[in-house]
Amino acid sequence: MKPFAPLLALALALASLPMHASQASTDPSRLVESCAELVDIYVKRDQLRFAAAQTTALSEAMRAGYCRGVLDEYRRHYQCRRSDWRDQAEIIARHSPAQLEELDVDDLLAKACGY
């Protein structure tokens, strides 16, 4: 198992508690920030290998786990055209604060799924 995997596994376990995606949070900016964190962690992992574990704080792993848990839970209830959670996280992370004024969490998740 990768060195930073235990932190991410803990975050995923906490974030993936049973709930509807809408119940997870009504703040789309929280989802965007956490998905950006998830993308950054995996970019670090791909670039740094072992050092990624040493540069990932628990708080970063928790935020990343929130994104992954919301994505997993959404896919449990809805069919997605995109099956790769990393692609979905990248799509969500690209949203600007101005775009978030018009979108809610369910809209972000639907867009990430390809709808």
Jmol script that loads the backbone (N, CA, C; Angstrom):
load data "model"
ATOM      1  N   MET A   1       0.843  -1.176   0.000  1.00  0.00           N
ATOM      2  CA  MET A   1       0.000   0.000   0.000  1.00  0.00           C
ATOM      3  C   MET A   1       0.890   1.242   0.000  1.00  0.00           C
ATOM      4  N   LYS A   2       0.520   2.266  -0.712  1.00  0.00           N
ATOM      5  CA  LYS A   2       1.301   3.485  -0.804  1.00  0.00           C
ATOM      6  C   LYS A   2       1.314   4.203   0.551  1.00  0.00           C
ATOM      7  N   PRO A   3       2.402   4.946   0.865  1.00  0.00           N
ATOM      8  CA  PRO A   3       2.517   5.583   2.177  1.00  0.00           C
ATOM      9  C   PRO A   3       1.389   6.549   2.513  1.00  0.00           C
ATOM     10  N   PHE A   4       0.888   7.325   1.556  1.00  0.00           N
ATOM     11  CA  PHE A   4      -0.169   8.263   1.899  1.00  0.00           C
ATOM     12  C   PHE A   4      -1.554   7.640   1.790  1.00  0.00           C
ATOM     13  N   ALA A   5      -1.597   6.408   1.354  1.00  0.00           N
ATOM     14  CA  ALA A   5      -2.871   5.713   1.195  1.00  0.00           C
ATOM     15  C   ALA A   5      -3.661   5.590   2.494  1.00  0.00           C
ATOM     16  N   PRO A   6      -3.018   5.342   3.669  1.00  0.00           N
ATOM     17  CA  PRO A   6      -3.814   5.265   4.895  1.00  0.00           C
ATOM     18  C   PRO A   6      -4.564   6.558   5.211  1.00  0.00           C
ATOM     19  N   LEU A   7      -3.938   7.704   4.961  1.00  0.00           N
ATOM     20  CA  LEU A   7      -4.624   8.981   5.193  1.00  0.00           C
ATOM     21  C   LEU A   7      -5.818   9.134   4.254  1.00  0.00           C
ATOM     22  N   LEU A   8      -5.592   8.813   3.003  1.00  0.00           N
ATOM     23  CA  LEU A   8      -6.667   8.929   2.025  1.00  0.00           C
ATOM     24  C   LEU A   8      -7.757   7.903   2.301  1.00  0.00           C
ATOM     25  N   ALA A   9      -7.374   6.715   2.717  1.00  0.00           N
ATOM     26  CA  ALA A   9      -8.361   5.680   3.040  1.00  0.00           C
ATOM     27  C   ALA A   9      -9.243   6.117   4.210  1.00  0.00           C
ATOM     28  N   LEU A  10      -8.639   6.718   5.226  1.00  0.00           N
ATOM     29  CA  LEU A  10      -9.415   7.225   6.363  1.00  0.00           C
ATOM     30  C   LEU A  10     -10.375   8.310   5.906  1.00  0.00           C
ATOM     31  N   ALA A  11      -9.886   9.230   5.102  1.00  0.00           N
ATOM     32  CA  ALA A  11     -10.734  10.309   4.603  1.00  0.00           C
ATOM     33  C   ALA A  11     -11.873   9.758   3.758  1.00  0.00           C
ATOM     34  N   LEU A  12     -11.576   8.779   2.922  1.00  0.00           N
ATOM     35  CA  LEU A  12     -12.615   8.177   2.086  1.00  0.00           C
ATOM     36  C   LEU A  12     -13.658   7.465   2.935  1.00  0.00           C
ATOM     37  N   ALA A  13     -13.204   6.765   3.960  1.00  0.00           N
ATOM     38  CA  ALA A  13     -14.147   6.054   4.829  1.00  0.00           C
ATOM     39  C   ALA A  13     -15.094   7.024   5.521  1.00  0.00           C
ATOM     40  N   LEU A  14     -14.559   8.134   5.981  1.00  0.00           N
ATOM     41  CA  LEU A  14     -15.406   9.121   6.660  1.00  0.00           C
ATOM     42  C   LEU A  14     -16.334   9.830   5.687  1.00  0.00           C
ATOM     43  N   ALA A  15     -15.818  10.121   4.510  1.00  0.00           N
ATOM     44  CA  ALA A  15     -16.604  10.878   3.541  1.00  0.00           C
ATOM     45  C   ALA A  15     -17.662  10.037   2.847  1.00  0.00           C
ATOM     46  N   SER A  16     -17.499   8.730   2.846  1.00  0.00           N
ATOM     47  CA  SER A  16     -18.433   7.906   2.087  1.00  0.00           C
ATOM     48  C   SER A  16     -19.522   7.282   2.960  1.00  0.00           C
ATOM     49  N   LEU A  17     -19.782   7.882   4.094  1.00  0.00           N
ATOM     50  CA  LEU A  17     -20.894   7.416   4.911  1.00  0.00           C
ATOM     51  C   LEU A  17     -22.183   7.553   4.119  1.00  0.00           C
ATOM     52  N   PRO A  18     -23.130   6.660   4.282  1.00  0.00           N
ATOM     53  CA  PRO A  18     -24.339   6.676   3.460  1.00  0.00           C
ATOM     54  C   PRO A  18     -25.117   7.989   3.587  1.00  0.00           C
ATOM     55  N   MET A  19     -25.307   8.636   2.465  1.00  0.00           N
ATOM     56  CA  MET A  19     -26.118   9.839   2.395  1.00  0.00           C
ATOM     57  C   MET A  19     -26.332  10.173   0.928  1.00  0.00           C
ATOM     58  N   HIS A  20     -27.373  10.878   0.651  1.00  0.00           N
ATOM     59  CA  HIS A  20     -27.617  11.355  -0.700  1.00  0.00           C
ATOM     60  C   HIS A  20     -26.632  12.483  -0.972  1.00  0.00           C
ATOM     61  N   ALA A  21     -26.231  12.645  -2.202  1.00  0.00           N
ATOM     62  CA  ALA A  21     -25.245  13.671  -2.542  1.00  0.00           C
ATOM     63  C   ALA A  21     -25.690  15.051  -2.078  1.00  0.00           C
ATOM     64  N   SER A  22     -26.958  15.344  -2.202  1.00  0.00           N
ATOM     65  CA  SER A  22     -27.457  16.653  -1.791  1.00  0.00           C
ATOM     66  C   SER A  22     -27.353  16.852  -0.289  1.00  0.00           C
ATOM     67  N   GLN A  23     -27.401  15.767   0.470  1.00  0.00           N
ATOM     68  CA  GLN A  23     -27.297  15.886   1.908  1.00  0.00           C
ATOM     69  C   GLN A  23     -25.853  16.085   2.346  1.00  0.00           C
ATOM     70  N   ALA A  24     -24.905  15.791   1.495  1.00  0.00           N
ATOM     71  CA  ALA A  24     -23.501  15.890   1.862  1.00  0.00           C
ATOM     72  C   ALA A  24     -23.122  17.334   2.149  1.00  0.00           C
ATOM     73  N   SER A  25     -23.577  18.234   1.350  1.00  0.00           N
ATOM     74  CA  SER A  25     -23.293  19.643   1.539  1.00  0.00           C
ATOM     75  C   SER A  25     -24.127  20.428   0.542  1.00  0.00           C
ATOM     76  N   THR A  26     -24.535  21.597   0.942  1.00  0.00           N
ATOM     77  CA  THR A  26     -25.248  22.459   0.010  1.00  0.00           C
ATOM     78  C   THR A  26     -24.322  23.528  -0.532  1.00  0.00           C
ATOM     79  N   ASP A  27     -23.047  23.431  -0.210  1.00  0.00           N
ATOM     80  CA  ASP A  27     -22.060  24.420  -0.624  1.00  0.00           C
ATOM     81  C   ASP A  27     -21.228  23.883  -1.786  1.00  0.00           C
ATOM     82  N   PRO A  28     -21.515  24.327  -3.002  1.00  0.00           N
ATOM     83  CA  PRO A  28     -20.754  23.821  -4.144  1.00  0.00           C
ATOM     84  C   PRO A  28     -19.279  24.209  -4.089  1.00  0.00           C
ATOM     85  N   SER A  29     -18.953  25.329  -3.461  1.00  0.00           N
ATOM     86  CA  SER A  29     -17.544  25.731  -3.381  1.00  0.00           C
ATOM     87  C   SER A  29     -16.737  24.737  -2.545  1.00  0.00           C
ATOM     88  N   ARG A  30     -17.353  24.141  -1.533  1.00  0.00           N
ATOM     89  CA  ARG A  30     -16.659  23.119  -0.736  1.00  0.00           C
ATOM     90  C   ARG A  30     -16.325  21.907  -1.607  1.00  0.00           C
ATOM     91  N   LEU A  31     -17.253  21.501  -2.451  1.00  0.00           N
ATOM     92  CA  LEU A  31     -17.004  20.371  -3.328  1.00  0.00           C
ATOM     93  C   LEU A  31     -15.914  20.696  -4.341  1.00  0.00           C
ATOM     94  N   VAL A  32     -15.940  21.892  -4.906  1.00  0.00           N
ATOM     95  CA  VAL A  32     -14.915  22.294  -5.877  1.00  0.00           C
ATOM     96  C   VAL A  32     -13.537  22.306  -5.220  1.00  0.00           C
ATOM     97  N   GLU A  33     -13.451  22.886  -4.024  1.00  0.00           N
ATOM     98  CA  GLU A  33     -12.164  22.944  -3.318  1.00  0.00           C
ATOM     99  C   GLU A  33     -11.657  21.548  -2.968  1.00  0.00           C
ATOM    100  N   SER A  34     -12.554  20.684  -2.516  1.00  0.00           N
ATOM    101  CA  SER A  34     -12.115  19.342  -2.133  1.00  0.00           C
ATOM    102  C   SER A  34     -11.714  18.518  -3.355  1.00  0.00           C
ATOM    103  N   CYS A  35     -12.394  18.712  -4.472  1.00  0.00           N
ATOM    104  CA  CYS A  35     -12.005  17.999  -5.688  1.00  0.00           C
ATOM    105  C   CYS A  35     -10.675  18.525  -6.232  1.00  0.00           C
ATOM    106  N   ALA A  36     -10.433  19.819  -6.085  1.00  0.00           N
ATOM    107  CA  ALA A  36      -9.131  20.366  -6.479  1.00  0.00           C
ATOM    108  C   ALA A  36      -8.028  19.753  -5.618  1.00  0.00           C
ATOM    109  N   GLU A  37      -8.303  19.572  -4.344  1.00  0.00           N
ATOM    110  CA  GLU A  37      -7.349  18.926  -3.432  1.00  0.00           C
ATOM    111  C   GLU A  37      -7.080  17.482  -3.863  1.00  0.00           C
ATOM    112  N   LEU A  38      -8.136  16.766  -4.223  1.00  0.00           N
ATOM    113  CA  LEU A  38      -7.994  15.378  -4.672  1.00  0.00           C
ATOM    114  C   LEU A  38      -7.139  15.298  -5.933  1.00  0.00           C
ATOM    115  N   VAL A  39      -7.403  16.164  -6.876  1.00  0.00           N
ATOM    116  CA  VAL A  39      -6.619  16.196  -8.116  1.00  0.00           C
ATOM    117  C   VAL A  39      -5.159  16.508  -7.797  1.00  0.00           C
ATOM    118  N   ASP A  40      -4.924  17.494  -6.931  1.00  0.00           N
ATOM    119  CA  ASP A  40      -3.551  17.877  -6.565  1.00  0.00           C
ATOM    120  C   ASP A  40      -2.802  16.729  -5.897  1.00  0.00           C
ATOM    121  N   ILE A  41      -3.464  16.003  -5.022  1.00  0.00           N
ATOM    122  CA  ILE A  41      -2.810  14.876  -4.345  1.00  0.00           C
ATOM    123  C   ILE A  41      -2.361  13.840  -5.360  1.00  0.00           C
ATOM    124  N   TYR A  42      -3.203  13.537  -6.330  1.00  0.00           N
ATOM    125  CA  TYR A  42      -2.826  12.525  -7.314  1.00  0.00           C
ATOM    126  C   TYR A  42      -1.810  13.042  -8.313  1.00  0.00           C
ATOM    127  N   VAL A  43      -1.803  14.334  -8.587  1.00  0.00           N
ATOM    128  CA  VAL A  43      -0.745  14.907  -9.425  1.00  0.00           C
ATOM    129  C   VAL A  43       0.587  14.791  -8.688  1.00  0.00           C
ATOM    130  N   LYS A  44       0.586  15.139  -7.386  1.00  0.00           N
ATOM    131  CA  LYS A  44       1.806  14.990  -6.576  1.00  0.00           C
ATOM    132  C   LYS A  44       2.268  13.542  -6.564  1.00  0.00           C
ATOM    133  N   ARG A  45       1.326  12.638  -6.373  1.00  0.00           N
ATOM    134  CA  ARG A  45       1.671  11.225  -6.310  1.00  0.00           C
ATOM    135  C   ARG A  45       2.321  10.768  -7.610  1.00  0.00           C
ATOM    136  N   ASP A  46       1.739  11.201  -8.727  1.00  0.00           N
ATOM    137  CA  ASP A  46       2.279  10.807 -10.021  1.00  0.00           C
ATOM    138  C   ASP A  46       3.668  11.402 -10.263  1.00  0.00           C
ATOM    139  N   GLN A  47       3.922  12.597  -9.743  1.00  0.00           N
ATOM    140  CA  GLN A  47       5.200  13.274  -9.969  1.00  0.00           C
ATOM    141  C   GLN A  47       6.260  12.876  -8.953  1.00  0.00           C
ATOM    142  N   LEU A  48       5.869  12.739  -7.686  1.00  0.00           N
ATOM    143  CA  LEU A  48       6.848  12.585  -6.621  1.00  0.00           C
ATOM    144  C   LEU A  48       6.987  11.172  -6.077  1.00  0.00           C
ATOM    145  N   ARG A  49       6.027  10.319  -6.363  1.00  0.00           N
ATOM    146  CA  ARG A  49       5.993   8.955  -5.827  1.00  0.00           C
ATOM    147  C   ARG A  49       6.039   8.965  -4.303  1.00  0.00           C
ATOM    148  N   PHE A  50       7.120   8.494  -3.696  1.00  0.00           N
ATOM    149  CA  PHE A  50       7.198   8.346  -2.241  1.00  0.00           C
ATOM    150  C   PHE A  50       7.033   9.678  -1.510  1.00  0.00           C
ATOM    151  N   ALA A  51       7.599  10.743  -2.031  1.00  0.00           N
ATOM    152  CA  ALA A  51       7.556  12.033  -1.346  1.00  0.00           C
ATOM    153  C   ALA A  51       6.142  12.597  -1.250  1.00  0.00           C
ATOM    154  N   ALA A  52       5.227  12.115  -2.054  1.00  0.00           N
ATOM    155  CA  ALA A  52       3.853  12.620  -2.004  1.00  0.00           C
ATOM    156  C   ALA A  52       3.239  12.391  -0.637  1.00  0.00           C
ATOM    157  N   ALA A  53       3.560  11.286  -0.015  1.00  0.00           N
ATOM    158  CA  ALA A  53       3.015  10.994   1.315  1.00  0.00           C
ATOM    159  C   ALA A  53       3.507  11.994   2.334  1.00  0.00           C
ATOM    160  N   GLN A  54       4.715  12.447   2.182  1.00  0.00           N
ATOM    161  CA  GLN A  54       5.298  13.376   3.135  1.00  0.00           C
ATOM    162  C   GLN A  54       4.858  14.804   2.884  1.00  0.00           C
ATOM    163  N   THR A  55       4.298  15.080   1.717  1.00  0.00           N
ATOM    164  CA  THR A  55       3.852  16.442   1.420  1.00  0.00           C
ATOM    165  C   THR A  55       2.341  16.585   1.483  1.00  0.00           C
ATOM    166  N   THR A  56       1.641  15.530   1.866  1.00  0.00           N
ATOM    167  CA  THR A  56       0.184  15.567   1.975  1.00  0.00           C
ATOM    168  C   THR A  56      -0.215  15.610   3.446  1.00  0.00           C
ATOM    169  N   ALA A  57      -0.833  16.707   3.849  1.00  0.00           N
ATOM    170  CA  ALA A  57      -1.282  16.860   5.231  1.00  0.00           C
ATOM    171  C   ALA A  57      -2.589  16.104   5.440  1.00  0.00           C
ATOM    172  N   LEU A  58      -2.877  15.790   6.681  1.00  0.00           N
ATOM    173  CA  LEU A  58      -4.123  15.107   7.011  1.00  0.00           C
ATOM    174  C   LEU A  58      -5.329  15.930   6.569  1.00  0.00           C
ATOM    175  N   SER A  59      -5.273  17.238   6.758  1.00  0.00           N
ATOM    176  CA  SER A  59      -6.402  18.091   6.355  1.00  0.00           C
ATOM    177  C   SER A  59      -6.619  18.032   4.846  1.00  0.00           C
ATOM    178  N   GLU A  60      -5.527  17.961   4.068  1.00  0.00           N
ATOM    179  CA  GLU A  60      -5.654  17.836   2.616  1.00  0.00           C
ATOM    180  C   GLU A  60      -6.286  16.497   2.255  1.00  0.00           C
ATOM    181  N   ALA A  61      -5.853  15.458   2.926  1.00  0.00           N
ATOM    182  CA  ALA A  61      -6.410  14.128   2.662  1.00  0.00           C
ATOM    183  C   ALA A  61      -7.891  14.074   3.019  1.00  0.00           C
ATOM    184  N   MET A  62      -8.274  14.743   4.111  1.00  0.00           N
ATOM    185  CA  MET A  62      -9.683  14.761   4.509  1.00  0.00           C
ATOM    186  C   MET A  62     -10.535  15.490   3.464  1.00  0.00           C
ATOM    187  N   ARG A  63     -10.045  16.627   2.987  1.00  0.00           N
ATOM    188  CA  ARG A  63     -10.796  17.358   1.956  1.00  0.00           C
ATOM    189  C   ARG A  63     -10.895  16.524   0.680  1.00  0.00           C
ATOM    190  N   ALA A  64      -9.803  15.892   0.297  1.00  0.00           N
ATOM    191  CA  ALA A  64      -9.810  15.047  -0.895  1.00  0.00           C
ATOM    192  C   ALA A  64     -10.774  13.877  -0.718  1.00  0.00           C
ATOM    193  N   GLY A  65     -10.800  13.315   0.475  1.00  0.00           N
ATOM    194  CA  GLY A  65     -11.700  12.202   0.758  1.00  0.00           C
ATOM    195  C   GLY A  65     -13.153  12.601   0.676  1.00  0.00           C
ATOM    196  N   TYR A  66     -13.452  13.840   1.035  1.00  0.00           N
ATOM    197  CA  TYR A  66     -14.822  14.341   0.912  1.00  0.00           C
ATOM    198  C   TYR A  66     -15.258  14.299  -0.553  1.00  0.00           C
ATOM    199  N   CYS A  67     -14.410  14.789  -1.441  1.00  0.00           N
ATOM    200  CA  CYS A  67     -14.735  14.786  -2.870  1.00  0.00           C
ATOM    201  C   CYS A  67     -14.936  13.362  -3.360  1.00  0.00           C
ATOM    202  N   ARG A  68     -14.005  12.496  -3.056  1.00  0.00           N
ATOM    203  CA  ARG A  68     -14.103  11.108  -3.530  1.00  0.00           C
ATOM    204  C   ARG A  68     -15.350  10.432  -2.979  1.00  0.00           C
ATOM    205  N   GLY A  69     -15.659  10.675  -1.726  1.00  0.00           N
ATOM    206  CA  GLY A  69     -16.846  10.070  -1.129  1.00  0.00           C
ATOM    207  C   GLY A  69     -18.129  10.558  -1.772  1.00  0.00           C
ATOM    208  N   VAL A  70     -18.204  11.859  -2.058  1.00  0.00           N
ATOM    209  CA  VAL A  70     -19.399  12.411  -2.718  1.00  0.00           C
ATOM    210  C   VAL A  70     -19.535  11.833  -4.122  1.00  0.00           C
ATOM    211  N   LEU A  71     -18.423  11.740  -4.844  1.00  0.00           N
ATOM    212  CA  LEU A  71     -18.468  11.156  -6.193  1.00  0.00           C
ATOM    213  C   LEU A  71     -18.916   9.697  -6.148  1.00  0.00           C
ATOM    214  N   ASP A  72     -18.348   8.935  -5.227  1.00  0.00           N
ATOM    215  CA  ASP A  72     -18.720   7.522  -5.114  1.00  0.00           C
ATOM    216  C   ASP A  72     -20.193   7.358  -4.755  1.00  0.00           C
ATOM    217  N   GLU A  73     -20.651   8.158  -3.825  1.00  0.00           N
ATOM    218  CA  GLU A  73     -22.044   8.058  -3.393  1.00  0.00           C
ATOM    219  C   GLU A  73     -22.996   8.457  -4.524  1.00  0.00           C
ATOM    220  N   TYR A  74     -22.652   9.482  -5.275  1.00  0.00           N
ATOM    221  CA  TYR A  74     -23.484   9.910  -6.398  1.00  0.00           C
ATOM    222  C   TYR A  74     -23.576   8.787  -7.436  1.00  0.00           C
ATOM    223  N   ARG A  75     -22.436   8.146  -7.717  1.00  0.00           N
ATOM    224  CA  ARG A  75     -22.423   7.061  -8.705  1.00  0.00           C
ATOM    225  C   ARG A  75     -23.174   5.831  -8.207  1.00  0.00           C
ATOM    226  N   ARG A  76     -23.306   5.682  -6.914  1.00  0.00           N
ATOM    227  CA  ARG A  76     -24.105   4.563  -6.383  1.00  0.00           C
ATOM    228  C   ARG A  76     -25.581   4.731  -6.724  1.00  0.00           C
ATOM    229  N   HIS A  77     -26.033   5.968  -6.844  1.00  0.00           N
ATOM    230  CA  HIS A  77     -27.452   6.247  -7.064  1.00  0.00           C
ATOM    231  C   HIS A  77     -27.797   6.631  -8.501  1.00  0.00           C
ATOM    232  N   TYR A  78     -26.800   7.070  -9.269  1.00  0.00           N
ATOM    233  CA  TYR A  78     -27.054   7.542 -10.629  1.00  0.00           C
ATOM    234  C   TYR A  78     -26.057   6.930 -11.596  1.00  0.00           C
ATOM    235  N   GLN A  79     -26.511   6.689 -12.821  1.00  0.00           N
ATOM    236  CA  GLN A  79     -25.663   6.206 -13.899  1.00  0.00           C
ATOM    237  C   GLN A  79     -24.832   7.383 -14.389  1.00  0.00           C
ATOM    238  N   CYS A  80     -23.561   7.168 -14.604  1.00  0.00           N
ATOM    239  CA  CYS A  80     -22.681   8.219 -15.128  1.00  0.00           C
ATOM    240  C   CYS A  80     -22.118   7.802 -16.473  1.00  0.00           C
ATOM    241  N   ARG A  81     -22.000   8.755 -17.365  1.00  0.00           N
ATOM    242  CA  ARG A  81     -21.364   8.482 -18.658  1.00  0.00           C
ATOM    243  C   ARG A  81     -19.855   8.378 -18.478  1.00  0.00           C
ATOM    244  N   ARG A  82     -19.311   9.155 -17.556  1.00  0.00           N
ATOM    245  CA  ARG A  82     -17.885   9.077 -17.240  1.00  0.00           C
ATOM    246  C   ARG A  82     -17.729   8.181 -16.026  1.00  0.00           C
ATOM    247  N   SER A  83     -16.913   7.174 -16.139  1.00  0.00           N
ATOM    248  CA  SER A  83     -16.766   6.251 -15.017  1.00  0.00           C
ATOM    249  C   SER A  83     -15.511   6.517 -14.189  1.00  0.00           C
ATOM    250  N   ASP A  84     -14.585   7.295 -14.700  1.00  0.00           N
ATOM    251  CA  ASP A  84     -13.333   7.560 -13.988  1.00  0.00           C
ATOM    252  C   ASP A  84     -13.517   8.712 -12.999  1.00  0.00           C
ATOM    253  N   TRP A  85     -13.391   8.405 -11.710  1.00  0.00           N
ATOM    254  CA  TRP A  85     -13.600   9.430 -10.683  1.00  0.00           C
ATOM    255  C   TRP A  85     -12.567  10.550 -10.782  1.00  0.00           C
ATOM    256  N   ARG A  86     -11.356  10.257 -11.293  1.00  0.00           N
ATOM    257  CA  ARG A  86     -10.358  11.329 -11.438  1.00  0.00           C
ATOM    258  C   ARG A  86     -10.812  12.337 -12.487  1.00  0.00           C
ATOM    259  N   ASP A  87     -11.378  11.864 -13.585  1.00  0.00           N
ATOM    260  CA  ASP A  87     -11.916  12.774 -14.598  1.00  0.00           C
ATOM    261  C   ASP A  87     -13.042  13.614 -14.011  1.00  0.00           C
ATOM    262  N   GLN A  88     -13.919  12.969 -13.241  1.00  0.00           N
ATOM    263  CA  GLN A  88     -15.030  13.687 -12.626  1.00  0.00           C
ATOM    264  C   GLN A  88     -14.517  14.754 -11.659  1.00  0.00           C
ATOM    265  N   ALA A  89     -13.525  14.421 -10.851  1.00  0.00           N
ATOM    266  CA  ALA A  89     -12.959  15.386  -9.901  1.00  0.00           C
ATOM    267  C   ALA A  89     -12.323  16.562 -10.636  1.00  0.00           C
ATOM    268  N   GLU A  90     -11.626  16.288 -11.730  1.00  0.00           N
ATOM    269  CA  GLU A  90     -11.008  17.364 -12.513  1.00  0.00           C
ATOM    270  C   GLU A  90     -12.057  18.303 -13.090  1.00  0.00           C
ATOM    271  N   ILE A  91     -13.151  17.753 -13.578  1.00  0.00           N
ATOM    272  CA  ILE A  91     -14.227  18.580 -14.137  1.00  0.00           C
ATOM    273  C   ILE A  91     -14.810  19.491 -13.060  1.00  0.00           C
ATOM    274  N   ILE A  92     -15.059  18.937 -11.901  1.00  0.00           N
ATOM    275  CA  ILE A  92     -15.607  19.738 -10.800  1.00  0.00           C
ATOM    276  C   ILE A  92     -14.603  20.792 -10.360  1.00  0.00           C
ATOM    277  N   ALA A  93     -13.339  20.421 -10.245  1.00  0.00           N
ATOM    278  CA  ALA A  93     -12.305  21.334  -9.755  1.00  0.00           C
ATOM    279  C   ALA A  93     -12.083  22.528 -10.669  1.00  0.00           C
ATOM    280  N   ARG A  94     -12.427  22.412 -11.930  1.00  0.00           N
ATOM    281  CA  ARG A  94     -12.218  23.504 -12.900  1.00  0.00           C
ATOM    282  C   ARG A  94     -13.221  24.652 -12.770  1.00  0.00           C
ATOM    283  N   HIS A  95     -14.255  24.481 -11.978  1.00  0.00           N
ATOM    284  CA  HIS A  95     -15.284  25.516 -11.890  1.00  0.00           C
ATOM    285  C   HIS A  95     -14.784  26.732 -11.112  1.00  0.00           C
ATOM    286  N   SER A  96     -15.103  27.901 -11.652  1.00  0.00           N
ATOM    287  CA  SER A  96     -14.707  29.157 -11.008  1.00  0.00           C
ATOM    288  C   SER A  96     -15.784  29.596 -10.021  1.00  0.00           C
ATOM    289  N   PRO A  97     -15.416  30.471  -9.086  1.00  0.00           N
ATOM    290  CA  PRO A  97     -16.424  30.986  -8.139  1.00  0.00           C
ATOM    291  C   PRO A  97     -17.628  31.626  -8.834  1.00  0.00           C
ATOM    292  N   ALA A  98     -17.407  32.287  -9.968  1.00  0.00           N
ATOM    293  CA  ALA A  98     -18.514  32.915 -10.689  1.00  0.00           C
ATOM    294  C   ALA A  98     -19.500  31.866 -11.210  1.00  0.00           C
ATOM    295  N   GLN A  99     -18.993  30.739 -11.664  1.00  0.00           N
ATOM    296  CA  GLN A  99     -19.859  29.674 -12.157  1.00  0.00           C
ATOM    297  C   GLN A  99     -20.675  29.053 -11.031  1.00  0.00           C
ATOM    298  N   LEU A 100     -20.139  29.080  -9.822  1.00  0.00           N
ATOM    299  CA  LEU A 100     -20.808  28.434  -8.694  1.00  0.00           C
ATOM    300  C   LEU A 100     -22.043  29.185  -8.231  1.00  0.00           C
ATOM    301  N   GLU A 101     -22.171  30.446  -8.627  1.00  0.00           N
ATOM    302  CA  GLU A 101     -23.367  31.208  -8.270  1.00  0.00           C
ATOM    303  C   GLU A 101     -24.605  30.631  -8.943  1.00  0.00           C
ATOM    304  N   GLU A 102     -24.406  29.957 -10.071  1.00  0.00           N
ATOM    305  CA  GLU A 102     -25.525  29.417 -10.841  1.00  0.00           C
ATOM    306  C   GLU A 102     -25.709  27.913 -10.657  1.00  0.00           C
ATOM    307  N   LEU A 103     -24.792  27.252  -9.940  1.00  0.00           N
ATOM    308  CA  LEU A 103     -24.817  25.798  -9.819  1.00  0.00           C
ATOM    309  C   LEU A 103     -24.929  25.368  -8.364  1.00  0.00           C
ATOM    310  N   ASP A 104     -25.559  24.209  -8.153  1.00  0.00           N
ATOM    311  CA  ASP A 104     -25.534  23.601  -6.825  1.00  0.00           C
ATOM    312  C   ASP A 104     -24.744  22.297  -6.918  1.00  0.00           C
ATOM    313  N   VAL A 105     -24.634  21.592  -5.809  1.00  0.00           N
ATOM    314  CA  VAL A 105     -23.843  20.365  -5.764  1.00  0.00           C
ATOM    315  C   VAL A 105     -24.357  19.335  -6.763  1.00  0.00           C
ATOM    316  N   ASP A 106     -25.665  19.168  -6.839  1.00  0.00           N
ATOM    317  CA  ASP A 106     -26.224  18.188  -7.785  1.00  0.00           C
ATOM    318  C   ASP A 106     -25.907  18.563  -9.225  1.00  0.00           C
ATOM    319  N   ASP A 107     -25.916  19.859  -9.555  1.00  0.00           N
ATOM    320  CA  ASP A 107     -25.561  20.292 -10.902  1.00  0.00           C
ATOM    321  C   ASP A 107     -24.099  19.954 -11.220  1.00  0.00           C
ATOM    322  N   LEU A 108     -23.209  20.206 -10.254  1.00  0.00           N
ATOM    323  CA  LEU A 108     -21.795  19.891 -10.448  1.00  0.00           C
ATOM    324  C   LEU A 108     -21.590  18.399 -10.670  1.00  0.00           C
ATOM    325  N   LEU A 109     -22.261  17.586  -9.871  1.00  0.00           N
ATOM    326  CA  LEU A 109     -22.123  16.139  -9.990  1.00  0.00           C
ATOM    327  C   LEU A 109     -22.686  15.634 -11.319  1.00  0.00           C
ATOM    328  N   ALA A 110     -23.801  16.194 -11.745  1.00  0.00           N
ATOM    329  CA  ALA A 110     -24.372  15.794 -13.029  1.00  0.00           C
ATOM    330  C   ALA A 110     -23.440  16.155 -14.190  1.00  0.00           C
ATOM    331  N   LYS A 111     -22.854  17.360 -14.131  1.00  0.00           N
ATOM    332  CA  LYS A 111     -21.903  17.763 -15.168  1.00  0.00           C
ATOM    333  C   LYS A 111     -20.688  16.842 -15.183  1.00  0.00           C
ATOM    334  N   ALA A 112     -20.200  16.495 -13.996  1.00  0.00           N
ATOM    335  CA  ALA A 112     -19.029  15.623 -13.905  1.00  0.00           C
ATOM    336  C   ALA A 112     -19.332  14.228 -14.460  1.00  0.00           C
ATOM    337  N   CYS A 113     -20.590  13.827 -14.366  1.00  0.00           N
ATOM    338  CA  CYS A 113     -21.004  12.520 -14.888  1.00  0.00           C
ATOM    339  C   CYS A 113     -21.229  12.547 -16.394  1.00  0.00           C
ATOM    340  N   GLY A 114     -21.262  13.727 -16.965  1.00  0.00           N
ATOM    341  CA  GLY A 114     -21.434  13.832 -18.405  1.00  0.00           C
ATOM    342  C   GLY A 114     -22.829  14.199 -18.844  1.00  0.00           C
ATOM    343  N   TYR A 115     -23.635  14.737 -17.948  1.00  0.00           N
ATOM    344  CA  TYR A 115     -25.012  15.138 -18.306  1.00  0.00           C
ATOM    345  C   TYR A 115     -25.167  16.623 -18.357  1.00  0.00           C
TER     346      TYR A 115
END
end "model"
wireframe off; spacefill off
backbone 0.3
color backbone group
